[in-house]
Amino acid sequence: MVKKSSNLFEMAQAQLEEAAGILHLEPGIHAILREPMRELHISIPVKMDDGQTKVFKGFRVQHNNARGPFKGGIRFHPEETIDVVRALAFWMTWKCAVVDIPLGGGKGGVICNSKEMSSGELERLSRGYIDAIWEFIGPNRDIPAPDVYTNPQIMGWMMDEYSKLRGYYTPGVITGKPLAVGGSLGRGDATARGGVYTIIEAAKHLNLDLSEATVAIQGYGNAGSYAAILMHEITGSKIIAVSDSKGGIHNKRGLDPHKVLQHKTETGSVIDFPQAENISNAELLELRVDILCPAGLETVITGENAPRIKAKIVAELANGPTTPEADEILYHNEVFNIPDFLCNAGGVTVSYFEWVQSLNRYYWDEEEIHQRLAKIMTKAFQAVLAESLKRKISMRLAAYIVAVARVTEAMKLRGWV
C-alpha cells in the first residue's frame, strides 16, 4: 500500500518505496535513489522587447547517472515547481532503464508563460538558460530535450549557445533539434508511436482485436494527436472521443483524427467539432471504451474517479496521470494499465537514437528508426509483463522492479555502494 500524496515527487518516492520493499533493496541504495544527485536553481535575466529586464527562475535536476549521462526535457511553464521537476527527473531514470538504453534521469524547467513571449524574448531566455547551466551539461554529462511548451527551434538555440560557449559545433548536447542542425527523423511522433507499440502488445496479451477496438484520448497535443492518428492508421481502431484543456468531443461512430487536428489548429480547441457532441474531460475518462489514453496532465485518474474507469486498457502517454491510490483500484478492477514510464518511453528512445547519430555524424532513415523503436518497446513491454505475471503485481510495480533492479546493478558494479 503506497501513501496518498498530492505532491508529485512524494508520489514518485512512494512508488519507489513499494518496489524497494519487494526487491529487499539495501537501505543505502534506497537512500541514494530517493533523492536527486544534483539540483541547480538559477535566475535568468532577460531583456524584454519593451527594454525592461525581467528575471526568470529556472531549474535543472539530475537524478541518477549510474547507467549513463543524465537525460530529460526542459519545460517552460508558468506554474512550474521544483517538486514537479524532481518527480519527472526521477521517472526519467526509470524510463531509460526500463527500455534498457544507457542513459540516466534528469529534467529542467523555467517558470514563464511562453505563450505571452515574442520569438526574440524566447530566444534570449533559451540562451540565458544554457548560459546558467552549461558547465553541468554536455554530450557525455547531461543531454536536455524539449518538453512542455518547448520545441525544436528552442533546442536549436540552446544547442547553438552551448556550441558557442564550448568553441565548437556540439549537436550531441541536445536532442529534439531541427533536422538541419542534427535532429533525427521519426522524433516528432516518437512518444505516441512507442505507446502504440505497447498497446499492440497489451492487446495481444488480452486477446483484444484492435481493429474492432474503441479509443478515448485525453489531451490532444503532440502525443495525443499522433496517438489518435497512429491508432487509426496502424491498428484500425475507432477513435470515439478526444479532449484538450478546454473540453472534449465524443462521437460513438468514430472521429477522423486528421480533421479533428485541423479543427483544433483553426479554432484553438477540439470542442465544437461539427461531427461530435461536446463533453467534459471528466466525462471522457469514464466512457465505456476499450482503450483510454491519458495524454495530457498529471494526476487525472484519482481514487475518486478510478472506480468508474471502464476501459480495458489504460495507456499512460502523459507523465504521472494516475495516482497511487487510483493504481490500486484499477489493478483490483482488472484494468490493464501500461504505466507512463514504459508507455511514453518512445520519445526518450528516439532521443537516444538522435544522440547516437549526432555523436557519430551519421543519420538513419525513418524506416530504420521505426524498426529500432518497435524492437526496443516490444522487448521492454515483454520484460515488464513477465515480471507482472511472475510476481502477480501491477504493470507499474513490475516496471519499477525491472528499472530499479537495472539501476541498482549498475550502482553496485560501479562501486557506489
C-alpha positions as CSV (number, residue, x, y, z in Angstrom):
1,M,0.0,0.0,0.0
2,V,1.5,3.3,-1.1
3,K,0.9,6.5,0.8
4,K,-1.5,9.0,-0.7
5,S,0.1,12.4,-1.6
6,S,-0.8,15.4,-3.7
7,N,2.9,16.2,-4.2
8,L,4.2,14.6,-7.4
9,F,7.7,14.0,-6.1
10,E,6.4,12.4,-2.9
11,M,4.1,10.2,-5.1
12,A,7.2,9.1,-7.1
13,Q,9.1,8.3,-3.9
14,A,6.2,6.3,-2.6
15,Q,6.1,4.2,-5.8
16,L,9.9,3.6,-5.4
17,E,9.3,2.6,-1.8
18,E,6.9,-0.1,-2.8
19,A,9.3,-1.5,-5.4
20,A,12.2,-1.3,-2.9
21,G,10.2,-3.4,-0.4
22,I,9.7,-6.2,-3.0
23,L,13.3,-6.1,-4.1
24,H,14.5,-6.0,-0.5
25,L,16.7,-3.1,-1.5
26,E,19.6,-2.3,0.8
27,P,18.9,0.9,2.8
28,G,21.9,2.7,1.4
29,I,20.8,2.1,-2.2
30,H,17.3,3.1,-1.4
31,A,18.5,6.3,0.2
32,I,20.6,7.2,-2.9
33,L,17.7,6.6,-5.2
34,R,15.2,8.6,-3.2
35,E,16.9,11.9,-3.9
36,P,18.4,13.6,-6.9
37,M,22.2,13.6,-7.1
38,R,22.2,17.4,-8.0
39,E,19.8,20.3,-8.3
40,L,20.5,23.6,-10.0
41,H,18.4,26.6,-9.1
42,I,19.1,29.5,-11.4
43,S,18.0,33.1,-12.1
44,I,17.9,34.1,-15.8
45,P,17.9,37.9,-16.6
46,V,16.2,38.5,-20.0
47,K,15.9,41.9,-21.7
48,M,12.3,42.1,-22.9
49,D,11.1,43.7,-26.1
50,D,9.9,46.8,-24.1
51,G,13.5,47.4,-22.9
52,Q,13.0,46.2,-19.3
53,T,14.9,43.3,-17.8
54,K,12.9,40.5,-16.3
55,V,14.4,37.7,-14.1
56,F,13.1,34.2,-14.7
57,K,13.6,31.3,-12.2
58,G,14.8,28.0,-13.6
59,F,15.9,24.5,-12.5
60,R,17.9,21.5,-13.7
61,V,17.5,18.4,-11.7
62,Q,19.9,15.4,-12.2
63,H,18.6,12.3,-10.5
64,N,20.9,9.4,-11.3
65,N,23.6,8.7,-13.9
66,A,24.6,5.2,-12.9
67,R,23.7,3.8,-16.3
68,G,24.8,6.8,-18.4
69,P,24.6,10.6,-18.8
70,F,21.5,12.4,-17.4
71,K,18.7,12.7,-19.9
72,G,15.5,14.7,-19.8
73,G,13.5,17.5,-21.2
74,I,13.2,21.3,-20.4
75,R,9.7,22.7,-19.7
76,F,8.7,26.3,-20.0
77,H,5.6,26.6,-17.8
78,P,4.0,29.5,-15.7
79,E,3.3,27.1,-12.8
80,E,6.5,25.1,-12.9
81,T,7.7,23.9,-9.5
82,I,10.9,22.2,-8.3
83,D,8.9,19.2,-7.0
84,V,7.4,18.5,-10.4
85,V,10.8,18.8,-12.0
86,R,12.2,16.4,-9.3
87,A,9.5,13.9,-10.0
88,L,10.0,14.0,-13.7
89,A,13.8,13.6,-13.4
90,F,13.1,10.6,-11.1
91,W,10.8,9.0,-13.6
92,M,13.3,9.6,-16.4
93,T,15.8,7.4,-14.6
94,W,13.3,4.5,-14.6
95,K,12.1,5.3,-18.1
96,C,15.6,5.0,-19.6
97,A,16.3,1.8,-17.5
98,V,13.0,0.1,-18.3
99,V,13.7,0.3,-22.1
100,D,17.4,-0.5,-21.4
101,I,19.1,2.5,-23.0
102,P,22.4,3.7,-21.5
103,L,21.2,7.0,-20.0
104,G,20.2,8.3,-16.6
105,G,17.4,10.7,-15.5
106,G,17.3,14.5,-15.5
107,K,14.8,17.3,-16.1
108,G,14.7,21.0,-16.4
109,G,12.2,23.8,-16.2
110,V,11.7,27.6,-16.3
111,I,8.9,29.4,-14.7
112,C,7.5,31.5,-17.6
113,N,4.5,32.0,-19.8
114,S,5.9,31.3,-23.2
115,K,2.6,32.0,-24.9
116,E,3.0,35.6,-23.9
117,M,6.6,36.0,-25.1
118,S,7.9,37.0,-28.5
119,S,10.3,34.9,-30.5
120,G,13.1,37.2,-29.6
121,E,12.3,37.0,-25.9
122,L,12.1,33.2,-26.1
123,E,15.5,33.0,-27.8
124,R,17.1,35.2,-25.2
125,L,15.5,33.2,-22.4
126,S,16.7,29.9,-24.0
127,R,20.2,31.1,-24.4
128,G,20.2,32.5,-20.9
129,Y,19.1,29.1,-19.5
130,I,22.1,27.4,-21.2
131,D,24.5,30.2,-20.0
132,A,23.5,29.4,-16.5
133,I,23.8,25.6,-16.7
134,W,26.3,24.8,-19.5
135,E,29.1,23.7,-17.2
136,F,26.9,20.9,-15.8
137,I,25.6,19.6,-19.2
138,G,27.2,18.1,-22.3
139,P,27.1,15.1,-24.6
140,N,28.7,12.9,-22.0
141,R,27.2,14.5,-18.9
142,D,23.6,15.6,-19.3
143,I,21.6,15.8,-22.6
144,P,18.4,18.0,-22.4
145,A,15.5,17.8,-24.8
146,P,12.1,19.6,-25.5
147,D,9.2,19.1,-23.2
148,V,6.0,21.2,-22.3
149,Y,6.0,24.5,-24.3
150,T,9.4,24.0,-25.7
151,N,10.1,22.9,-29.3
152,P,12.8,22.0,-31.9
153,Q,13.6,25.7,-32.5
154,I,14.2,26.3,-28.8
155,M,16.5,23.3,-28.8
156,G,18.3,24.7,-31.8
157,W,19.0,28.0,-30.0
158,M,20.2,26.1,-26.9
159,M,22.5,23.8,-28.9
160,D,23.9,26.8,-30.6
161,E,24.5,28.7,-27.3
162,Y,26.3,25.7,-25.8
163,S,28.4,25.3,-29.0
164,K,29.5,28.9,-28.8
165,L,30.5,28.5,-25.1
166,R,32.4,25.3,-26.0
167,G,34.0,26.9,-29.1
168,Y,32.9,24.2,-31.5
169,Y,29.7,22.7,-33.0
170,T,28.3,20.3,-30.5
171,P,25.0,18.8,-31.7
172,G,25.1,15.9,-29.2
173,V,24.4,18.1,-26.3
174,I,20.7,18.4,-27.1
175,T,18.1,16.2,-28.7
176,G,14.8,17.1,-30.3
177,K,16.6,19.5,-32.6
178,P,15.5,20.6,-36.1
179,L,16.7,18.1,-38.8
180,A,19.0,20.7,-40.4
181,V,21.1,21.0,-37.2
182,G,21.5,17.4,-36.2
183,G,17.9,16.3,-35.4
184,S,16.6,12.8,-36.1
185,L,13.9,11.6,-38.4
186,G,11.0,10.0,-36.5
187,R,11.3,12.2,-33.4
188,G,8.0,14.1,-33.9
189,D,5.6,11.1,-33.3
190,A,8.1,9.0,-31.3
191,T,6.3,9.2,-27.9
192,A,2.9,8.3,-29.5
193,R,4.4,5.6,-31.7
194,G,6.2,4.0,-28.8
195,G,2.9,4.0,-26.9
196,V,1.1,2.4,-29.8
197,Y,3.6,-0.4,-29.9
198,T,3.0,-1.1,-26.2
199,I,-0.8,-1.0,-26.8
200,I,-0.4,-3.6,-29.6
201,E,1.5,-5.9,-27.2
202,A,-1.1,-5.4,-24.5
203,A,-3.9,-6.2,-26.9
204,K,-2.1,-9.5,-27.9
205,H,-1.9,-10.4,-24.2
206,L,-5.6,-9.7,-23.6
207,N,-6.8,-11.2,-26.9
208,L,-8.3,-7.9,-27.9
209,D,-8.9,-7.2,-31.6
210,L,-7.6,-3.7,-32.1
211,S,-9.4,-3.4,-35.5
212,E,-12.6,-3.5,-33.5
213,A,-11.5,-1.5,-30.5
214,T,-12.7,1.9,-29.4
215,V,-10.3,4.6,-28.1
216,A,-10.6,7.8,-26.0
217,I,-7.7,10.2,-25.7
218,Q,-7.5,12.8,-23.1
219,G,-5.1,15.5,-24.2
220,Y,-4.9,16.4,-27.9
221,G,-1.4,17.9,-28.0
222,N,1.6,16.4,-29.7
223,A,1.4,12.9,-28.1
224,G,-2.3,12.7,-28.1
225,S,-3.0,13.8,-31.6
226,Y,-0.3,11.5,-33.0
227,A,-1.6,8.6,-30.9
228,A,-5.1,9.1,-32.4
229,I,-3.7,9.2,-35.9
230,L,-1.4,6.2,-35.5
231,M,-4.1,4.1,-33.7
232,H,-6.4,4.9,-36.5
233,E,-3.9,4.1,-39.3
234,I,-1.8,1.3,-37.8
235,T,-4.4,-0.7,-35.9
236,G,-7.6,0.4,-37.5
237,S,-9.1,1.3,-34.0
238,K,-12.0,3.7,-33.8
239,I,-11.3,7.0,-32.1
240,I,-14.6,7.9,-30.4
241,A,-13.5,10.7,-28.0
242,V,-10.7,13.2,-27.6
243,S,-10.2,16.3,-25.4
244,D,-7.9,19.2,-24.7
245,S,-7.6,21.8,-21.8
246,K,-10.9,23.4,-22.9
247,G,-13.0,20.3,-23.1
248,G,-13.7,17.2,-25.2
249,I,-15.8,15.8,-28.0
250,H,-17.5,12.4,-28.5
251,N,-18.9,10.5,-31.4
252,K,-19.6,6.8,-30.9
253,R,-19.4,6.2,-34.7
254,G,-15.9,7.5,-34.7
255,L,-13.8,10.6,-35.3
256,D,-11.4,11.4,-38.1
257,P,-8.2,12.3,-36.2
258,H,-6.8,14.4,-39.0
259,K,-10.0,16.5,-39.3
260,V,-10.1,17.0,-35.6
261,L,-6.5,18.2,-35.6
262,Q,-7.3,20.6,-38.4
263,H,-10.3,21.9,-36.4
264,K,-8.1,22.4,-33.4
265,T,-5.4,24.2,-35.4
266,E,-8.0,26.6,-36.9
267,T,-10.1,27.2,-33.7
268,G,-7.6,26.6,-30.8
269,S,-9.6,23.6,-29.4
270,V,-11.2,20.3,-30.3
271,I,-14.6,21.5,-28.8
272,D,-17.4,22.3,-31.2
273,F,-16.2,19.9,-33.8
274,P,-19.1,19.6,-36.3
275,Q,-19.5,15.8,-36.2
276,A,-19.4,15.3,-32.4
277,E,-21.1,16.3,-29.2
278,N,-19.1,18.3,-26.6
279,I,-18.2,16.5,-23.3
280,S,-16.0,17.4,-20.3
281,N,-12.6,15.9,-19.6
282,A,-14.0,14.1,-16.6
283,E,-16.8,12.5,-18.7
284,L,-14.2,11.3,-21.3
285,L,-12.2,9.5,-18.7
286,E,-15.3,7.5,-17.7
287,L,-16.5,6.5,-21.2
288,R,-17.0,2.8,-21.9
289,V,-14.1,2.3,-24.3
290,D,-11.5,-0.5,-24.9
291,I,-8.5,1.8,-24.6
292,L,-8.2,5.0,-22.6
293,C,-5.1,7.2,-23.3
294,P,-4.4,10.0,-20.7
295,A,-2.0,12.1,-22.8
296,G,-2.3,15.5,-21.1
297,L,-1.8,16.4,-17.4
298,E,-0.7,14.7,-14.2
299,T,-3.0,13.1,-11.7
300,V,-6.2,13.0,-13.7
301,I,-7.1,9.4,-12.6
302,T,-7.6,9.5,-8.9
303,G,-9.0,7.5,-6.1
304,E,-12.3,9.3,-6.6
305,N,-12.9,8.6,-10.3
306,A,-10.9,5.3,-10.7
307,P,-13.8,3.1,-9.7
308,R,-15.7,4.5,-12.7
309,I,-13.0,3.8,-15.3
310,K,-14.5,1.3,-17.7
311,A,-11.6,0.9,-20.2
312,K,-9.9,-2.5,-20.7
313,I,-6.5,-0.8,-21.2
314,V,-5.2,2.5,-19.8
315,A,-2.2,3.6,-21.8
316,E,-0.4,6.4,-20.0
317,L,1.1,8.7,-22.6
318,A,1.2,11.5,-20.0
319,N,3.6,11.6,-17.1
320,G,2.0,10.7,-13.8
321,P,-1.6,10.7,-14.9
322,T,-2.6,8.1,-12.3
323,T,-2.3,8.5,-8.5
324,P,-1.0,5.5,-6.4
325,E,-4.5,5.3,-4.8
326,A,-6.1,5.0,-8.3
327,D,-3.5,2.4,-9.3
328,E,-4.6,0.0,-6.7
329,I,-8.3,0.4,-7.7
330,L,-7.6,-0.1,-11.4
331,Y,-5.5,-3.2,-10.6
332,H,-8.2,-4.6,-8.4
333,N,-10.8,-3.9,-11.1
334,E,-8.6,-5.8,-13.7
335,V,-8.0,-2.7,-15.8
336,F,-4.7,-3.3,-17.7
337,N,-2.6,-0.3,-17.1
338,I,0.5,0.4,-19.2
339,P,2.5,2.7,-16.9
340,D,3.8,6.1,-18.0
341,F,7.5,5.5,-18.0
342,L,7.0,2.4,-20.2
343,C,4.2,3.6,-22.4
344,N,5.7,7.0,-23.2
345,A,9.3,6.0,-23.4
346,G,9.3,6.1,-27.2
347,G,10.2,9.8,-27.0
348,V,13.4,9.3,-25.0
349,T,14.3,6.2,-27.0
350,V,14.3,8.2,-30.3
351,S,16.1,11.0,-28.4
352,Y,18.7,8.3,-27.6
353,F,18.9,7.4,-31.3
354,E,19.4,11.2,-32.1
355,W,22.2,11.4,-29.6
356,V,24.0,8.4,-31.1
357,Q,23.5,9.8,-34.6
358,S,24.8,13.3,-33.6
359,L,27.9,11.8,-31.9
360,N,28.7,9.8,-35.0
361,R,27.6,12.3,-37.6
362,Y,25.8,9.5,-39.4
363,Y,22.0,9.5,-39.7
364,W,19.5,6.7,-40.2
365,D,16.4,6.8,-42.4
366,E,12.9,6.9,-40.9
367,E,12.2,3.2,-41.6
368,E,15.2,2.2,-39.6
369,I,14.2,4.5,-36.7
370,H,10.7,2.9,-36.6
371,Q,12.1,-0.7,-36.7
372,R,14.6,0.0,-33.9
373,L,11.9,1.7,-31.8
374,A,9.5,-1.2,-32.3
375,K,12.1,-3.7,-31.2
376,I,13.1,-1.8,-28.1
377,M,9.5,-1.0,-27.0
378,T,8.3,-4.6,-27.6
379,K,11.2,-6.1,-25.7
380,A,10.6,-3.7,-22.8
381,F,6.9,-4.4,-22.6
382,Q,7.5,-8.2,-22.6
383,A,10.1,-7.8,-19.8
384,V,7.6,-5.9,-17.6
385,L,4.7,-8.2,-18.4
386,A,6.8,-11.2,-17.5
387,E,7.6,-9.6,-14.1
388,S,4.0,-8.7,-13.5
389,L,2.8,-12.2,-14.2
390,K,5.6,-13.9,-12.2
391,R,5.0,-11.8,-9.1
392,K,1.3,-11.2,-9.6
393,I,1.7,-7.5,-9.3
394,S,0.6,-4.5,-11.4
395,M,2.4,-3.5,-14.5
396,R,3.5,-0.2,-12.9
397,L,5.1,-2.0,-10.0
398,A,6.6,-4.6,-12.4
399,A,8.1,-1.7,-14.4
400,Y,9.6,-0.3,-11.3
401,I,11.0,-3.7,-10.4
402,V,12.7,-4.1,-13.8
403,A,14.0,-0.5,-13.9
404,V,15.2,-0.2,-10.2
405,A,17.0,-3.6,-10.5
406,R,18.9,-2.4,-13.5
407,V,19.9,0.9,-11.9
408,T,20.9,-0.9,-8.7
409,E,23.0,-3.4,-10.6
410,A,24.9,-0.6,-12.3
411,M,25.4,1.3,-9.0
412,K,26.8,-1.9,-7.4
413,L,29.1,-2.7,-10.3
414,R,30.5,0.9,-10.3
415,G,31.2,0.5,-6.5
416,W,28.8,3.2,-5.4
417,V,27.5,1.1,-2.5
